[in-house]
């Protein structure tokens, strides 16, 4: 996926702030902006469409913003905005509520209601955030139930909040790693995480549809597994206990995906092993050391699992990929070597 990028850096200093305001006027977040850096407003916005959800990764000089009813009437405002602070401190006010969000925290508000915001950063630094614009009908939660959360502060450093923040950071940091055909599915994952986070803060799990809760829990479990692949003791009981569910519930979670938790762990471990075995920089590292790094402590078991998945031994797989890498590097060297006439 390729984001659309708006960057004021290549623009003459005196024109930067005006062009930033023009760009902002074309979004649902039209605001009246004040800043002490209007004479040289360095800012960058990267827009990424994920179906129903649009992500914007912002980096800008400190500012204050006000969104009035008149400005709301001039924009397409039937959407929510969720923001993760990356750098600086964000402050949001709406409906008499205020959220002060340092890096890692999340806030949420309604674009169809007046609001004020400020985003500060250390001197000579730029504030940064990731914003998700979400149409009303994309969230399966009653609009009236969400009012207590507007301009609230939610942690992005633990639980579902951490999973959502990590998801937003990963996708906007490296969108080129994802295919355009995956945009709708990735957007669906994000909406599930947003819905679950809001449901948790409403203290009403029942407000979140069952299937949304299941998919969000699945994403949480999968993230946990990926973080603990090197632990040879990783098993269904450990994973279930970490998520406060029964082992039976854990198995049912993966049955819907037509796989098992054991198969998911094995496949993720094998994927990491394949990556390392194909890496020329790790060419002198013993195969068993690579296998052990990703949780395969038994050499014979690793060989059987790898051969069953790849139809070749780990040694043959490594030799084939390293040879391909050598051929590519050799061809590149020949093309780029200086020629004597």
C-alpha positions as CSV (number, residue, x, y, z in Angstrom):
1,X,0.0,0.0,0.0
2,X,1.2,3.5,-0.8
3,X,0.1,6.4,1.4
4,X,-0.7,9.9,0.0
5,X,1.8,12.3,1.5
6,X,1.5,16.0,2.1
7,X,4.8,17.6,3.3
8,X,5.4,21.3,3.7
9,X,9.2,20.9,3.8
10,X,9.7,21.5,0.0
11,X,7.5,24.5,0.1
12,X,8.9,28.1,0.7
13,X,8.7,28.8,4.4
14,X,6.2,31.7,4.1
15,X,3.7,29.5,2.2
16,X,3.8,26.4,4.4
17,X,1.2,27.3,7.0
18,X,-1.4,28.5,4.4
19,X,-1.0,25.3,2.4
20,X,-1.4,23.2,5.5
21,X,-4.7,25.0,6.3
22,X,-5.9,24.4,2.7
23,X,-5.1,20.6,3.1
24,X,-6.9,20.5,6.4
25,X,-10.0,22.2,4.9
26,X,-10.4,19.1,2.6
27,X,-10.7,16.7,5.6
28,X,-13.5,16.1,8.1
29,X,-11.2,17.7,10.8
30,X,-11.5,21.3,9.5
31,X,-10.5,23.6,12.4
32,X,-9.3,27.1,13.2
33,X,-5.6,26.8,13.9
34,X,-3.3,29.0,15.9
35,X,0.4,28.4,16.1
36,X,3.6,30.4,17.0
37,X,5.2,28.9,14.0
38,X,3.0,30.2,11.2
39,X,6.1,31.9,9.5
40,X,7.7,28.5,9.0
41,X,5.2,25.7,9.6
42,X,7.0,22.4,9.1
43,X,4.4,19.6,8.9
44,X,3.8,16.3,7.2
45,X,0.7,14.1,6.9
46,X,0.5,10.6,5.5
47,X,-3.0,9.4,4.5
48,X,-3.7,5.7,4.3
49,X,-7.1,4.3,3.3
50,X,-8.2,1.0,4.9
51,X,-11.7,0.7,3.6
52,X,-14.1,2.1,6.1
53,X,-11.3,3.6,8.2
54,X,-8.8,6.2,7.1
55,X,-5.5,6.6,9.0
56,X,-3.5,9.8,9.0
57,X,0.0,10.0,10.5
58,X,0.7,13.6,11.5
59,X,3.9,15.4,12.4
60,X,3.7,19.2,12.9
61,X,4.8,22.1,14.9
62,X,2.9,22.8,18.2
63,X,-0.5,24.2,17.6
64,X,-4.0,25.0,19.1
65,X,-7.2,24.2,17.3
66,X,-10.9,25.1,17.7
67,X,-13.7,23.4,15.8
68,X,-16.9,25.5,15.9
69,X,-20.4,24.7,14.7
70,X,-20.0,26.8,11.6
71,X,-16.9,24.9,10.7
72,X,-18.7,21.6,11.3
73,X,-21.4,22.7,8.8
74,X,-18.7,23.2,6.2
75,X,-17.2,19.6,6.4
76,X,-18.3,16.0,6.2
77,X,-18.6,15.5,9.9
78,X,-20.5,12.2,10.4
79,X,-17.5,10.4,11.8
80,X,-15.5,9.7,14.9
81,X,-11.8,10.5,15.4
82,X,-9.5,8.4,17.5
83,X,-5.9,9.6,18.0
84,X,-2.8,8.1,19.5
85,X,-0.2,10.6,20.7
86,X,3.3,9.7,19.5
87,X,5.3,12.7,20.5
88,X,4.5,15.7,22.7
89,X,1.3,16.1,24.8
90,X,-2.1,16.2,23.2
91,X,-5.1,17.9,25.0
92,X,-8.7,17.4,23.8
93,X,-11.8,19.1,25.1
94,X,-15.4,18.2,24.1
95,X,-18.7,18.4,25.9
96,X,-17.1,19.6,29.1
97,X,-14.7,16.7,29.2
98,X,-10.9,17.0,28.8
99,X,-8.3,14.4,28.0
100,X,-4.6,15.1,28.5
101,X,-2.6,12.5,26.5
102,X,1.1,12.0,26.8
103,X,2.9,9.7,24.3
104,X,1.2,6.3,24.1
105,X,-2.2,7.5,25.2
106,X,-5.4,7.5,23.1
107,X,-8.3,9.9,22.9
108,X,-11.6,9.7,21.0
109,X,-14.2,12.3,20.0
110,X,-17.1,13.1,17.7
111,X,-16.3,15.2,14.6
112,X,-19.9,16.5,14.5
113,X,-19.5,18.3,17.9
114,X,-17.5,21.4,18.7
115,X,-14.2,20.7,20.2
116,X,-10.8,22.2,21.1
117,X,-7.4,20.6,21.0
118,X,-3.8,21.5,21.6
119,X,-0.7,19.6,20.8
120,X,2.6,20.7,22.4
121,X,6.1,19.4,22.1
122,X,9.5,20.3,23.4
123,X,11.2,23.4,22.0
124,X,12.5,22.8,18.5
125,X,10.7,19.5,18.3
126,X,7.5,18.5,16.4
127,X,4.4,17.0,17.8
128,X,3.3,13.7,16.3
129,X,0.1,11.6,16.3
130,X,-1.8,8.9,14.4
131,X,-5.4,9.7,13.7
132,X,-8.1,7.2,12.7
133,X,-11.2,8.6,11.0
134,X,-14.2,6.2,11.5
135,X,-17.7,6.7,10.0
136,X,-20.5,6.4,12.5
137,X,-21.9,3.3,10.8
138,X,-18.6,1.5,10.9
139,X,-18.7,1.1,14.7
140,X,-21.4,-1.4,15.9
141,X,-21.9,0.7,19.1
142,X,-24.9,3.0,19.7
143,X,-23.9,6.6,19.2
144,X,-25.5,7.8,22.4
145,X,-23.6,5.2,24.4
146,X,-20.3,6.7,23.3
147,X,-20.9,10.2,24.7
148,X,-19.1,9.6,28.0
149,X,-15.9,8.7,26.1
150,X,-15.6,11.9,24.1
151,X,-12.3,13.6,24.9
152,X,-11.5,10.9,27.4
153,X,-8.0,9.6,27.9
154,X,-7.4,5.9,27.3
155,X,-4.1,4.0,27.9
156,X,-2.3,2.8,24.8
157,X,0.3,1.0,26.9
158,X,-1.5,-2.1,28.1
159,X,-4.2,-4.5,27.1
160,X,-6.4,-3.8,24.1
161,X,-5.2,-0.2,24.0
162,X,-1.6,-1.3,23.6
163,X,-2.6,-3.8,20.8
164,X,-4.5,-1.0,19.0
165,X,-1.7,1.5,19.3
166,X,0.8,-1.1,18.1
167,X,-1.4,-1.9,15.2
168,X,-1.7,1.8,14.1
169,X,2.0,2.4,14.5
170,X,3.0,-0.7,12.5
171,X,0.7,-0.1,9.6
172,X,1.5,3.6,9.2
173,X,5.3,3.1,9.8
174,X,5.6,0.5,7.0
175,X,2.5,0.6,4.7
176,X,4.7,-0.8,1.8
177,X,4.8,-4.1,3.6
178,X,1.1,-4.6,3.0
179,X,-0.8,-5.2,-0.3
180,X,-3.6,-2.9,-1.5
181,X,-6.0,-5.9,-1.7
182,X,-5.5,-6.4,2.1
183,X,-6.7,-2.9,3.0
184,X,-10.3,-3.8,3.7
185,X,-9.3,-6.7,5.9
186,X,-6.7,-4.6,7.8
187,X,-9.3,-1.9,8.3
188,X,-11.7,-4.6,9.7
189,X,-9.1,-5.7,12.2
190,X,-8.6,-2.1,13.3
191,X,-12.3,-1.5,13.7
192,X,-12.6,-4.6,15.8
193,X,-9.8,-3.4,18.1
194,X,-11.3,0.1,18.4
195,X,-14.8,-1.3,19.1
196,X,-13.4,-3.6,21.8
197,X,-11.4,-0.8,23.4
198,X,-14.4,1.5,23.6
199,X,-16.6,-1.3,24.9
200,X,-14.1,-2.0,27.7
201,X,-14.0,1.7,28.7
202,X,-17.8,1.8,28.7
203,X,-17.7,-1.1,31.2
204,X,-20.1,-2.9,29.0
205,X,-18.7,-5.9,27.1
206,X,-22.2,-6.7,26.1
207,X,-22.3,-3.6,24.0
208,X,-19.7,-5.1,21.7
209,X,-21.0,-7.7,19.3
210,X,-19.9,-11.3,20.1
211,X,-18.0,-11.7,16.8
212,X,-16.2,-8.5,17.2
213,X,-15.1,-9.5,20.7
214,X,-14.0,-12.9,19.3
215,X,-11.8,-11.4,16.6
216,X,-10.3,-8.8,19.0
217,X,-9.4,-11.6,21.4
218,X,-8.0,-13.7,18.6
219,X,-5.8,-10.7,17.6
220,X,-4.7,-10.3,21.2
221,X,-3.8,-14.0,21.5
222,X,-1.9,-14.0,18.2
223,X,0.1,-11.0,19.3
224,X,1.0,-12.7,22.6
225,X,2.1,-15.8,20.8
226,X,4.3,-13.9,18.4
227,X,6.0,-12.1,21.4
228,X,6.7,-15.4,23.1
229,X,7.7,-17.7,20.3
230,X,11.2,-18.2,21.8
231,X,9.7,-19.7,25.0
232,X,9.9,-23.5,24.6
233,X,7.3,-23.8,27.5
234,X,4.7,-21.8,25.5
235,X,1.5,-23.9,25.5
236,X,-2.3,-23.6,25.5
237,X,-2.5,-23.4,29.3
238,X,0.0,-20.6,29.5
239,X,-1.7,-18.6,26.8
240,X,-5.2,-19.2,28.2
241,X,-4.1,-18.1,31.7
242,X,-2.4,-14.9,30.3
243,X,-5.8,-14.0,28.7
244,X,-8.0,-15.1,31.6
245,X,-9.9,-17.7,29.6
246,X,-10.2,-21.5,29.7
247,X,-8.1,-23.7,27.6
248,X,-11.4,-25.0,26.0
249,X,-12.3,-21.4,25.1
250,X,-8.9,-20.9,23.6
251,X,-9.3,-24.0,21.4
252,X,-12.8,-22.8,20.3
253,X,-11.3,-19.5,19.3
254,X,-9.0,-21.2,16.8
255,X,-11.6,-23.7,15.6
256,X,-13.5,-20.9,13.9
257,X,-10.3,-20.1,12.0
258,X,-10.1,-23.8,10.9
259,X,-6.8,-24.3,12.7
260,X,-5.5,-25.1,16.2
261,X,-3.5,-23.1,18.6
262,X,-0.7,-25.6,18.4
263,X,-0.6,-25.3,14.6
264,X,-0.5,-21.5,14.8
265,X,2.4,-21.6,17.2
266,X,4.3,-24.1,15.0
267,X,3.6,-22.2,11.8
268,X,4.8,-18.9,13.3
269,X,7.9,-20.5,14.6
270,X,8.7,-22.1,11.3
271,X,8.1,-18.7,9.5
272,X,10.8,-17.1,11.8
273,X,13.1,-20.0,11.1
274,X,12.7,-19.7,7.4
275,X,13.4,-16.0,7.6
276,X,16.6,-16.5,9.5
277,X,17.8,-19.5,7.4
278,X,17.4,-17.4,4.3
279,X,19.3,-14.4,5.8
280,X,22.9,-14.2,4.4
281,X,23.9,-12.3,7.5
282,X,23.1,-15.4,9.6
283,X,24.7,-17.8,7.2
284,X,27.4,-18.9,9.7
285,X,24.9,-19.4,12.6
286,X,24.2,-23.1,13.4
287,X,20.8,-24.3,12.3
288,X,20.0,-25.7,15.7
289,X,20.8,-22.3,17.3
290,X,18.3,-20.7,15.0
291,X,15.7,-23.3,15.7
292,X,16.3,-23.0,19.5
293,X,15.9,-19.2,19.2
294,X,12.3,-19.7,18.0
295,X,11.3,-22.4,20.5
296,X,12.4,-25.6,18.8
297,X,14.6,-27.2,21.5
298,X,14.6,-30.8,20.0
299,X,16.6,-31.1,16.8
300,X,14.8,-34.1,15.5
301,X,11.4,-32.5,16.1
302,X,12.4,-29.3,14.3
303,X,13.7,-31.3,11.3
304,X,10.5,-33.3,11.0
305,X,8.3,-30.2,11.3
306,X,10.4,-28.2,8.9
307,X,10.5,-31.0,6.3
308,X,6.7,-31.6,6.6
309,X,6.1,-27.9,5.9
310,X,8.7,-27.2,3.2
311,X,9.3,-30.6,1.6
312,X,13.0,-30.2,2.1
313,X,15.5,-30.2,5.0
314,X,16.5,-27.0,6.9
315,X,20.0,-27.5,5.5
316,X,18.8,-27.7,1.9
317,X,16.5,-24.8,2.3
318,X,19.3,-22.6,3.7
319,X,21.8,-23.7,1.0
320,X,19.2,-22.9,-1.8
321,X,18.4,-19.4,-0.5
322,X,22.0,-18.5,0.2
323,X,23.0,-19.6,-3.2
324,X,20.2,-17.4,-4.7
325,X,21.4,-14.5,-2.6
326,X,25.0,-15.0,-3.8
327,X,23.9,-15.0,-7.5
328,X,21.9,-11.8,-7.0
329,X,24.8,-10.1,-5.3
330,X,27.2,-11.3,-8.0
331,X,25.0,-10.0,-10.8
332,X,24.6,-6.7,-9.0
333,X,28.4,-6.4,-8.5
334,X,29.0,-7.0,-12.2
335,X,26.4,-4.4,-13.3
336,X,27.8,-1.8,-10.9
337,X,31.5,-2.5,-11.3
338,X,33.6,0.3,-13.0
339,X,34.3,-0.5,-16.6
340,X,37.5,0.3,-18.4
341,X,37.2,1.5,-21.9
